[in-house]
Amino acid sequence: MKMIAGIDIGGTKCAVSLGCADETGTITVLERRAFPTMAEQPYMVLKDLAGMLKEMLLEKSDSAISLDAIGISCGGPLDTKKGLVLSPPNLPGWDEIPVVSYFEEVFGIPVKLQNDANACALAEWRWGAGKGCEHMIFLTFGTGMGAGLILNGRLYSGANDMAGEVGHIRMESKGPSGYGKEGSFEGFCSGGGIARLGVRMHEMWITQGKQTSIQTFDAKGIAEAAENMDELALCIYSKVGTYLGRGIAVLIDILNPECVVIGSIYSRQEALLRDYVLKEIKKEALELNQSVCRIVPAGLGESVGDFAALAVGMDGLNIFGY
């Protein structure tokens, strides 16, 4: 048995998880604690995370299992080889923060760092909807749009940890902005993108004298209206689903995966999106590539974040066996 700690560093909250992994790689989450992120004080955040982990371990001092590894999940950009956080947009001031060496010095055990998309990909690959696949893509589809890539049975991160930045792909010359680019994949397919698309479409809608029941122009508010058959909300989600399918079709043709796992918004709104996604994939992707690829919501659901950093820690110990 191995005791793994997972540390999730986010722009709004940070979390520490403890998990126990058996010899088959199956993990049980023992506990999770979280607190709001003081993003402007990186070393205070690291100190608080280390203190929280120490408290959790002390409370389990009767256990015969000692801590074996720590996995850290954080939004990119990162330098995973040097263990550095490199000023992610949601963590201003985190410029070359040595998170790996910090926790190695405090706990004296192996520590590994991955971006959040890669961490979620590892978790879904081992315990979720991508279990058993050799070739899998995980799409975040939450606050932003990014991909974690499992290729030939291992995580692929690229030459400088920037593989999978699919949100930057331009889908149209004009459209909602995301990842600093107008008409990008993230602009159409992310929480912020859906909100901006909704506002745009609403402006055109009211010029035609039409009404809508949408109360709040965010992904959740528009989805709630769509579930109540609001015409504008349904139009918005049909467009989002179409562009999600178009982006996935590109990835299917380039990478030829067995499975595309989609998290967050898709997991919650699959009923609104799935038909449009599949229709666009059928139209745009090669038939042979489509025939071997499943499109599925995250198997770990809203708990994928709890497992993600733990998966990074296990990957650091080579428990996954590659």
C-alpha positions in Angstrom: 0.0 0.0 0.0 1.2 3.5 -0.8 0.0 6.8 0.8 -0.2 9.6 -1.7 -1.0 13.3 -1.2 -2.5 15.4 -3.9 -2.2 19.2 -3.9 -4.5 21.2 -6.2 -3.5 24.9 -6.7 -6.3 26.9 -8.3 -7.0 30.6 -8.8 -9.9 30.6 -6.4 -9.2 27.7 -4.1 -6.5 25.2 -3.1 -7.1 21.7 -1.9 -5.2 18.8 -0.3 -6.2 15.2 -0.7 -4.9 12.0 0.9 -5.3 8.7 -0.9 -4.2 5.2 -0.3 -3.2 3.1 -3.4 -3.1 -0.7 -3.4 -0.7 -2.8 -5.5 -3.1 -2.8 -8.5 -3.1 1.0 -8.7 -6.6 1.4 -7.3 -6.9 4.4 -5.0 -9.2 5.3 -2.2 -9.5 9.0 -1.3 -9.3 9.2 2.5 -9.8 12.9 3.0 -9.9 16.2 1.2 -9.6 19.7 2.6 -9.7 23.1 0.8 -9.3 26.8 1.5 -9.5 30.0 -0.6 -6.4 30.9 -2.6 -4.5 34.1 -1.6 -3.2 34.3 -5.1 -1.0 37.3 -4.5 1.0 35.5 -1.8 2.4 32.3 -3.3 4.7 31.3 -0.5 2.0 31.9 2.1 -0.2 29.6 0.0 2.5 26.9 -0.1 3.1 27.2 3.6 -0.7 26.8 4.3 -0.9 23.8 2.0 2.1 22.1 3.7 0.6 22.9 7.2 -2.7 21.4 6.2 -1.1 18.3 4.9 1.0 17.9 8.1 -2.2 18.2 10.2 -4.0 15.5 8.1 -1.0 13.2 8.5 -0.8 13.8 12.2 -4.5 12.9 12.6 -3.7 9.6 10.9 -0.6 8.9 13.0 -2.1 5.6 14.1 -1.7 4.3 10.5 1.2 2.1 9.7 1.5 3.7 6.3 3.8 6.7 5.8 3.5 9.3 3.0 5.2 8.0 -0.1 4.7 10.8 -2.7 3.1 14.1 -3.4 1.4 15.1 -6.7 0.7 18.7 -7.6 -1.9 19.9 -10.1 -1.8 23.5 -11.2 -2.9 25.6 -14.2 -0.2 26.2 -16.7 2.2 27.4 -18.0 4.6 25.2 -16.0 8.1 23.9 -16.2 7.5 20.4 -14.9 11.2 19.4 -15.4 12.3 22.2 -13.1 9.2 22.0 -10.9 8.2 25.6 -11.5 4.9 27.5 -11.8 5.3 30.2 -14.5 2.7 32.9 -14.0 -0.6 31.2 -14.9 -3.3 33.7 -15.8 -5.3 32.8 -12.7 -2.3 33.1 -10.4 -0.8 36.5 -10.9 2.6 36.9 -9.3 3.4 33.2 -9.4 6.5 33.8 -11.5 9.0 30.8 -11.4 7.7 29.6 -8.0 9.6 26.4 -7.2 6.6 24.4 -5.9 8.3 21.0 -6.3 11.5 21.8 -4.4 9.4 23.5 -1.7 7.5 20.3 -0.9 10.5 18.1 -1.4 12.4 20.1 1.3 9.5 20.0 3.7 8.5 16.3 3.4 11.6 14.7 2.0 9.7 12.5 -0.5 9.2 12.5 -4.3 7.1 15.3 -5.6 5.7 15.7 -9.2 4.0 18.6 -10.9 1.5 18.6 -13.9 -0.9 21.1 -15.3 -4.6 20.5 -14.5 -5.6 19.1 -17.9 -2.7 16.5 -17.8 -3.6 15.6 -14.2 -7.2 15.1 -15.0 -6.2 13.0 -18.1 -4.1 10.7 -15.9 -7.0 10.3 -13.4 -9.7 9.6 -16.1 -7.3 7.2 -17.9 -6.6 5.1 -14.8 -9.9 5.2 -12.9 -12.5 6.9 -15.1 -14.0 6.9 -18.6 -10.7 6.3 -20.3 -9.7 3.2 -18.3 -8.1 0.6 -20.6 -7.3 3.0 -23.5 -3.9 3.3 -25.1 -4.9 6.6 -26.8 -7.1 9.1 -25.0 -7.8 12.8 -25.0 -9.2 14.6 -22.0 -10.9 18.0 -22.6 -11.3 20.3 -19.6 -14.2 22.4 -21.0 -14.6 24.4 -17.8 -13.3 27.9 -17.1 -11.1 27.3 -20.1 -10.5 24.7 -22.8 -7.4 22.5 -22.6 -6.5 19.0 -23.4 -4.5 16.2 -21.6 -3.1 13.6 -24.0 -2.5 10.0 -23.4 -0.7 8.6 -26.4 0.7 5.1 -26.7 -0.2 4.4 -23.1 1.6 7.3 -21.6 1.1 11.0 -20.9 2.3 13.2 -23.7 3.3 16.8 -22.6 5.4 18.0 -25.5 8.8 19.7 -25.8 8.2 22.3 -23.2 4.9 21.2 -21.4 2.7 23.0 -23.9 1.1 20.1 -25.6 -2.7 20.1 -25.5 -3.3 23.9 -25.6 -6.2 23.3 -27.9 -8.2 26.3 -26.6 -5.9 28.5 -28.7 -7.0 26.9 -32.0 -8.9 29.4 -34.2 -12.3 28.1 -35.1 -13.6 31.3 -36.9 -12.1 34.6 -37.9 -14.8 36.3 -35.8 -16.4 35.1 -32.6 -16.2 35.2 -28.8 -12.7 35.6 -27.4 -10.9 33.0 -25.4 -7.2 32.3 -24.7 -6.5 35.8 -26.0 -7.8 35.0 -29.5 -11.1 36.0 -31.1 -13.0 33.0 -32.5 -10.9 30.4 -30.7 -11.9 27.0 -29.5 -11.9 28.3 -26.0 -13.9 31.3 -27.1 -16.8 29.0 -28.2 -16.3 26.2 -25.7 -15.7 27.3 -22.2 -17.7 28.8 -19.3 -16.6 32.4 -20.2 -17.0 31.7 -23.9 -20.6 30.5 -23.5 -21.4 33.6 -21.5 -19.9 35.9 -24.2 -21.5 34.0 -27.0 -24.8 34.2 -25.1 -24.6 38.0 -24.8 -23.7 38.4 -28.5 -26.6 36.2 -29.6 -29.0 37.9 -27.2 -28.2 41.3 -28.7 -29.2 40.0 -32.2 -32.2 38.2 -30.7 -33.8 41.3 -29.2 -33.3 43.3 -32.4 -35.6 40.8 -34.0 -38.2 41.5 -31.3 -37.9 38.1 -29.7 -38.1 37.3 -25.9 -36.0 35.0 -23.7 -36.4 33.5 -20.2 -32.6 33.5 -19.6 -32.0 35.2 -16.2 -28.2 35.1 -16.1 -25.9 35.0 -19.1 -23.4 32.3 -17.9 -23.1 28.6 -18.8 -25.3 27.5 -15.9 -28.0 30.2 -16.4 -28.2 29.5 -20.1 -28.4 25.8 -19.6 -31.2 26.1 -17.1 -33.2 28.1 -19.6 -32.4 25.6 -22.3 -33.7 22.8 -20.1 -37.0 24.8 -19.9 -37.0 24.9 -23.7 -36.1 28.6 -24.1 -35.5 29.1 -27.8 -32.5 31.4 -27.5 -30.8 29.2 -24.9 -31.3 26.1 -27.1 -29.8 28.1 -30.1 -26.7 29.0 -27.9 -26.1 25.5 -26.8 -26.6 24.1 -30.4 -23.8 26.5 -31.5 -21.5 25.5 -28.6 -22.1 21.8 -29.4 -21.4 22.3 -33.0 -18.0 24.0 -32.3 -17.2 21.5 -29.7 -17.7 18.7 -32.3 -15.7 20.6 -34.9 -12.7 21.0 -32.5 -12.9 17.3 -31.5 -13.1 16.3 -35.2 -9.7 18.0 -35.8 -8.2 16.2 -32.8 -9.6 12.8 -33.9 -8.1 13.2 -37.3 -4.7 14.3 -36.0 -4.3 11.9 -33.0 -6.6 9.0 -33.8 -7.7 8.3 -30.2 -9.9 5.5 -28.9 -11.7 7.9 -26.6 -12.3 11.6 -26.0 -13.3 12.3 -22.4 -14.9 15.7 -21.7 -15.2 17.2 -18.3 -17.0 19.9 -16.4 -19.7 21.6 -18.5 -20.1 18.6 -20.9 -20.5 16.3 -17.9 -23.3 18.4 -16.6 -24.9 19.3 -20.0 -24.4 16.2 -22.1 -28.1 16.1 -23.0 -28.0 19.6 -24.5 -24.7 19.1 -26.4 -24.2 15.5 -27.4 -26.3 15.3 -30.6 -24.7 18.5 -32.0 -21.2 17.2 -31.1 -21.7 13.9 -32.8 -23.4 15.4 -35.9 -20.4 17.7 -36.5 -17.9 14.9 -35.9 -19.7 12.8 -38.4 -19.6 15.7 -40.9 -15.9 16.7 -40.4 -13.8 13.7 -39.2 -12.6 10.8 -41.2 -15.0 7.8 -41.1 -12.3 5.3 -40.1 -11.1 7.6 -37.3 -14.7 8.1 -36.0 -15.3 4.4 -36.0 -12.8 3.6 -33.3 -13.4 6.7 -31.1 -15.9 7.1 -28.2 -17.1 10.6 -27.0 -17.9 10.4 -23.3 -18.3 12.6 -20.3 -15.8 12.3 -17.5 -16.4 9.1 -15.6 -15.2 10.6 -12.3 -17.7 13.4 -12.7 -17.3 16.4 -10.4 -14.8 14.4 -8.3 -12.2 14.3 -11.1 -10.3 17.2 -9.5 -9.9 15.2 -6.2 -8.3 12.3 -8.1 -6.2 14.4 -10.5 -3.4 15.5 -8.2 -3.3 12.0 -6.6 -2.8 10.6 -10.1 0.2 12.9 -10.6 1.7 11.6 -7.4 1.2 8.0 -8.4 2.7 8.8 -11.8 5.8 10.1 -10.1 6.2 6.8 -8.3 5.7 4.9 -11.6 2.8 3.0 -10.0 1.1 3.1 -13.4 3.9 1.0 -14.8 5.2 2.8 -17.8 
